[in-house]
Amino acid sequence: MPDEATVSEQVVLEDIAVEDSYDGPRMEADESGKLRVTLEFVQAMLAAFKDEQLIHRRYAMEIILQAQAILKSLPSLVDVDIPQGTELTVCGDTHGQFFDLLRIFDLNGLPSETNPYLFNGDFVDRGSWSVEIILTLLAFKCLYPNHMHLTRGNHEAKSMNTIYGFVGEVKAKYTAQMAEVFRETFCWLPLGYVLAGKVLVTHGGPPVQCNASLDQIRKYDRNREPPEDGPMCEMLWNDPQDQPGMLPNKRGVGVAFGPDVSKQWLESQGLQMVVRSHEVKEEGFEVAHGGYCVTIFSAPNYCDQMGNKGAFIRFDADCTPSFTQFDAAPHPNKRPMAYAAGAWSSML
């Protein structure tokens, strides 16, 4: 029996007509008639999103499916070079806080071939502009496939998206079919990146309990919902702790790992640092474990109530980190968790 076609494979883009009355940004076709993502289109899309206007469903689907095809071609752990004289910017959780994403671009420039970015998971949920964030990041992935890098976070998962707002938001702004196409796309996001052979960037932490090697992660079959244990689970869910050793994670998934565990695993893989996200930090970042473990979090005033700063890291060719902090941007009057399921929506 052949595998059942995915929802993504069943989408017929040509059947999604763009009405003459649509007055938003429009994609142009290339010589072969295929719609393509251009910088002009992305800039117009950002301006529309800023004015709380959506792009047409046809264009949203084009972005998602074109990005999905690029992600499918990648290994589960991607090696990224930082050539001499260049820098790469690493951002942490953005969680649907679109206006804070725009602030990052204002401070640090738009992604480009000379200004590469890595966004380290948890693009969606909680904040109420998750659709705008993920379409922006995927559009830049289409535009600059080798200079916009995206990691899977624990919130790029059906179980989380159903509770914390993303599925409800996609259904409200577009369709249930698109929510499923996003889900299938999230399953192709890489689990981590190795920068210049020196720094592992992954959402939660290194897979220290199962002691997976970089080569094992590269070959890992990631096209699935996150399991309850193993390399994928740990890379999405693990957290650092101050005390040595390993303990069950307070979140109920993954493990908490101490400074000795960080050092031992990183040295065994020839690495000097892990950069992870996954936890709100008052200053937007935290250097722990004697410099072996860095947390970066890019959603300032998280959920409109935490009062934290956001931050991002720029790495040079030697992988020396420099940190930039920023405050939350003003945004339209829409509360966090506005699209969340049931009782969860009333908790914020």
C-alpha positions as CSV (number, residue, x, y, z in Angstrom):
1,M,0.0,0.0,0.0
2,P,1.4,3.4,-0.9
3,D,1.6,6.0,1.9
4,E,-1.4,8.2,2.1
5,A,-0.8,11.7,0.5
6,T,-0.2,14.4,3.1
7,V,-2.5,17.4,3.3
8,S,0.3,19.5,1.8
9,E,0.5,17.2,-1.2
10,Q,-3.3,17.5,-1.7
11,V,-3.2,21.3,-1.9
12,V,-3.9,22.5,-5.5
13,L,-2.5,26.0,-5.5
14,E,-4.0,26.9,-8.9
15,D,-7.4,26.2,-7.5
16,I,-7.0,29.1,-4.9
17,A,-8.1,32.1,-6.9
18,V,-6.9,35.6,-6.1
19,E,-9.9,37.8,-6.5
20,D,-9.7,41.0,-8.4
21,S,-11.0,42.8,-5.3
22,Y,-7.9,41.7,-3.3
23,D,-5.9,44.8,-2.7
24,G,-2.9,43.4,-0.7
25,P,0.6,42.5,-1.7
26,R,0.8,40.3,-4.8
27,M,3.4,37.7,-5.8
28,E,4.7,37.9,-9.3
29,A,5.2,34.8,-11.6
30,D,8.6,33.9,-13.0
31,E,9.2,32.9,-16.6
32,S,7.7,29.4,-16.1
33,G,4.6,30.9,-14.5
34,K,5.5,29.9,-11.0
35,L,4.8,32.4,-8.3
36,R,7.9,33.5,-6.5
37,V,8.9,35.2,-3.2
38,T,10.7,38.4,-3.9
39,L,12.2,41.0,-1.5
40,E,9.6,43.5,-2.8
41,F,6.8,41.2,-1.9
42,V,8.2,40.4,1.5
43,Q,8.6,44.1,2.3
44,A,5.0,44.8,1.2
45,M,3.8,41.8,3.3
46,L,5.6,43.2,6.4
47,A,3.9,46.6,5.9
48,A,0.5,44.9,5.5
49,F,1.0,42.8,8.6
50,K,2.0,45.9,10.5
51,D,-1.3,47.5,9.5
52,E,-3.1,44.3,10.7
53,Q,-3.8,43.2,7.1
54,L,-3.3,39.6,6.0
55,I,-1.9,38.4,2.6
56,H,-4.2,36.3,0.4
57,R,-4.5,32.6,1.3
58,R,-3.0,31.6,-2.1
59,Y,0.2,33.5,-1.3
60,A,0.4,32.2,2.3
61,M,0.1,28.7,0.9
62,E,2.8,29.4,-1.7
63,I,5.2,30.6,1.0
64,I,4.5,27.6,3.3
65,L,4.9,24.9,0.6
66,Q,7.9,26.5,-1.0
67,A,9.6,26.7,2.4
68,Q,8.6,23.1,3.2
69,A,10.3,21.9,0.1
70,I,13.5,23.6,1.2
71,L,13.3,22.3,4.7
72,K,12.8,18.7,3.4
73,S,16.2,18.9,1.7
74,L,18.0,19.6,4.9
75,P,19.6,17.1,7.4
76,S,18.2,17.1,11.0
77,L,21.4,18.8,12.1
78,V,22.7,21.5,9.8
79,D,26.3,22.8,9.6
80,V,26.6,26.5,9.0
81,D,29.8,28.3,8.2
82,I,30.5,31.9,9.3
83,P,33.1,33.2,6.8
84,Q,35.8,35.6,8.0
85,G,34.6,39.1,8.2
86,T,30.9,38.2,8.5
87,E,28.5,37.6,11.4
88,L,25.4,35.5,12.0
89,T,22.6,36.6,14.3
90,V,20.9,34.1,16.6
91,C,17.4,34.9,18.0
92,G,15.4,32.9,20.6
93,D,11.7,32.4,21.2
94,T,9.5,35.0,19.4
95,H,6.1,33.4,20.4
96,G,3.8,35.3,18.1
97,Q,5.1,38.7,19.2
98,F,5.3,40.1,15.6
99,F,5.9,43.7,16.5
100,D,8.9,42.7,18.6
101,L,10.2,40.7,15.5
102,L,10.0,44.0,13.6
103,R,12.0,45.7,16.3
104,I,14.8,43.1,15.9
105,F,14.8,43.9,12.2
106,D,14.9,47.6,12.9
107,L,17.8,47.2,15.2
108,N,19.8,44.6,13.3
109,G,18.6,44.8,9.7
110,L,16.4,42.6,7.6
111,P,17.8,39.1,6.8
112,S,19.9,39.0,3.6
113,E,22.8,37.1,2.1
114,T,25.1,39.5,4.0
115,N,23.0,39.5,7.2
116,P,22.2,35.9,8.0
117,Y,19.8,34.9,10.8
118,L,19.0,31.8,12.9
119,F,15.7,31.7,14.7
120,N,15.9,29.1,17.4
121,G,12.3,27.7,17.6
122,D,9.0,28.7,19.3
123,F,8.0,31.1,16.6
124,V,4.3,30.6,17.4
125,D,1.8,30.2,20.3
126,R,0.8,32.5,23.1
127,G,1.3,35.8,21.2
128,S,-1.6,36.6,18.8
129,W,0.4,37.4,15.7
130,S,1.9,33.9,15.3
131,V,0.7,33.6,11.7
132,E,2.4,36.8,10.8
133,I,5.7,35.7,12.4
134,I,5.8,32.3,10.8
135,L,4.9,33.6,7.4
136,T,7.6,36.2,7.7
137,L,10.3,33.7,8.7
138,L,9.2,31.1,6.1
139,A,9.2,33.9,3.4
140,F,12.7,34.8,4.2
141,K,13.6,31.1,4.1
142,C,12.3,31.0,0.6
143,L,14.2,34.2,-0.3
144,Y,17.5,33.3,1.3
145,P,17.5,29.5,1.8
146,N,21.2,29.5,2.9
147,H,21.0,32.6,5.1
148,M,17.8,32.2,7.1
149,H,18.0,29.3,9.4
150,L,15.0,28.0,11.5
151,T,15.1,25.4,14.4
152,R,12.2,23.4,15.6
153,G,11.0,24.4,19.1
154,N,8.8,22.4,21.5
155,H,5.9,24.8,20.3
156,E,6.3,23.7,16.7
157,A,4.1,20.7,17.6
158,K,0.4,19.8,17.2
159,S,-0.1,19.1,20.9
160,M,1.1,22.6,21.9
161,N,-0.4,24.5,19.0
162,T,-3.9,23.0,19.8
163,I,-3.7,24.4,23.3
164,Y,-1.7,27.6,23.2
165,G,-3.3,29.4,20.3
166,F,-1.7,28.7,16.9
167,V,-4.2,26.3,15.5
168,G,-7.1,28.6,16.6
169,E,-5.3,31.6,15.1
170,V,-4.7,29.9,11.7
171,K,-8.3,28.7,11.6
172,A,-9.5,32.3,12.4
173,K,-7.2,34.0,9.9
174,Y,-7.2,31.3,7.2
175,T,-8.4,27.7,7.2
176,A,-8.2,24.4,9.1
177,Q,-6.4,23.0,6.0
178,M,-3.6,25.6,6.4
179,A,-3.2,24.7,10.1
180,E,-2.5,21.1,9.0
181,V,-0.1,22.2,6.3
182,F,1.8,24.2,8.9
183,R,1.9,21.1,11.1
184,E,3.4,19.1,8.3
185,T,5.9,21.8,7.6
186,F,7.0,22.0,11.3
187,C,7.9,18.3,11.2
188,W,10.6,19.1,8.6
189,L,12.3,21.9,10.7
190,P,15.9,20.9,11.6
191,L,16.5,20.0,15.3
192,G,19.7,22.1,15.5
193,Y,22.6,23.8,13.8
194,V,26.4,23.7,14.3
195,L,28.0,27.1,13.7
196,A,31.5,27.1,12.3
197,G,32.1,23.6,13.9
198,K,32.1,25.2,17.4
199,V,28.6,26.1,18.6
200,L,25.5,23.9,18.8
201,V,22.3,25.9,18.5
202,T,19.2,24.0,19.5
203,H,15.9,25.0,21.2
204,G,16.1,23.1,24.5
205,G,19.5,21.7,25.0
206,P,21.9,19.0,23.9
207,P,20.7,15.3,24.0
208,V,22.8,14.5,27.1
209,Q,20.6,11.7,28.6
210,C,20.6,9.5,25.5
211,N,24.1,10.8,24.7
212,A,23.5,11.1,21.0
213,S,26.4,12.2,18.9
214,L,26.3,15.0,16.2
215,D,26.4,12.3,13.5
216,Q,23.5,10.5,15.0
217,I,21.5,13.7,15.1
218,R,22.3,14.5,11.5
219,K,20.8,11.2,10.4
220,Y,17.8,11.3,12.8
221,D,14.3,10.9,11.2
222,R,12.7,14.0,12.4
223,N,9.5,14.0,10.2
224,R,7.1,13.3,13.1
225,E,5.5,14.8,16.1
226,P,8.0,15.0,19.0
227,P,8.4,11.8,21.0
228,E,8.6,11.4,24.8
229,D,12.3,10.7,24.9
230,G,15.4,10.4,22.7
231,P,17.4,13.0,20.9
232,M,14.5,15.0,19.4
233,C,12.7,15.2,22.7
234,E,15.8,16.4,24.6
235,M,16.8,18.9,22.0
236,L,13.3,20.5,22.1
237,W,12.7,20.2,25.9
238,N,15.9,20.0,28.0
239,D,16.8,22.8,30.5
240,P,20.1,23.7,32.2
241,Q,20.4,23.5,36.0
242,D,23.0,24.9,38.4
243,Q,23.7,21.7,40.3
244,P,25.9,19.0,38.7
245,G,24.4,15.9,37.1
246,M,21.0,15.3,35.6
247,L,17.5,15.3,37.0
248,P,14.1,14.8,35.5
249,N,12.9,18.1,34.1
250,K,10.3,20.1,36.1
251,R,8.4,20.5,32.9
252,G,7.7,16.7,32.9
253,V,9.5,16.2,29.6
254,G,13.2,15.9,29.0
255,V,16.0,16.4,31.6
256,A,17.6,19.2,33.6
257,F,21.4,19.1,33.0
258,G,24.2,20.5,35.1
259,P,27.5,22.3,34.2
260,D,29.5,19.1,34.3
261,V,27.1,17.4,31.9
262,S,27.3,20.4,29.5
263,K,31.1,20.4,29.5
264,Q,31.4,16.6,29.1
265,W,29.0,16.3,26.2
266,L,30.2,19.4,24.3
267,E,33.9,18.3,24.7
268,S,33.0,14.8,23.5
269,Q,31.6,16.4,20.3
270,G,34.4,18.9,19.8
271,L,32.2,21.8,20.6
272,Q,32.8,24.9,22.8
273,M,29.2,26.1,23.5
274,V,25.5,25.3,23.3
275,V,23.1,28.2,22.6
276,R,19.5,27.3,23.5
277,S,16.3,29.3,24.2
278,H,13.1,27.8,25.7
279,E,13.1,29.9,28.9
280,V,12.2,33.5,29.6
281,K,15.2,35.4,31.0
282,E,14.9,38.8,32.7
283,E,17.8,40.3,30.7
284,G,16.9,38.5,27.5
285,F,19.9,36.2,27.8
286,E,21.9,34.2,30.4
287,V,25.4,32.8,30.3
288,A,25.6,29.7,32.5
289,H,27.7,26.7,33.1
290,G,31.0,28.7,33.0
291,G,30.2,29.9,29.4
292,Y,29.4,26.4,28.0
293,C,25.6,27.1,28.0
294,V,24.0,30.3,26.8
295,T,20.2,31.0,26.8
296,I,18.8,33.5,24.3
297,F,15.1,34.7,24.5
298,S,13.7,37.2,22.0
299,A,10.2,37.9,23.2
300,P,10.4,41.0,25.5
301,N,7.7,41.6,28.1
302,Y,6.6,38.0,27.4
303,C,2.9,37.6,27.2
304,D,2.5,41.3,27.9
305,Q,3.2,40.7,31.6
306,M,6.7,39.4,32.4
307,G,8.6,42.7,32.1
308,N,11.7,41.0,30.7
309,K,14.0,42.3,28.0
310,G,14.5,40.5,24.7
311,A,17.9,39.8,23.2
312,F,19.8,38.4,20.3
313,I,23.4,37.3,19.7
314,R,25.8,38.1,16.9
315,F,28.5,35.5,16.3
316,D,31.7,36.3,14.3
317,A,33.8,33.8,12.4
318,D,35.5,32.8,15.6
319,C,32.1,32.3,17.3
320,T,32.7,35.1,19.8
321,P,29.2,36.1,20.9
322,S,28.0,39.7,21.3
323,F,24.6,40.4,22.9
324,T,22.1,43.1,22.1
325,Q,19.1,43.7,24.4
326,F,15.9,45.4,23.5
327,D,12.6,46.4,25.0
328,A,9.1,45.5,23.9
329,A,7.6,47.4,21.0
330,P,4.2,48.9,21.2
331,H,1.5,46.8,19.5
332,P,-2.2,46.9,18.7
333,N,-4.6,46.1,21.4
334,K,-4.9,42.3,21.1
335,R,-4.2,40.3,24.2
336,P,-1.9,37.2,24.3
337,M,-3.7,33.8,24.0
338,A,-6.6,35.5,22.1
339,Y,-6.9,32.3,20.0
340,A,-6.1,29.7,22.6
341,A,-8.4,26.8,23.4
342,G,-11.1,27.1,25.9
343,A,-10.1,27.9,29.5
344,W,-6.5,28.6,28.5
345,S,-7.6,31.8,26.7
346,S,-9.0,33.3,29.9
347,M,-5.8,32.7,31.9
348,L,-4.1,35.8,30.5
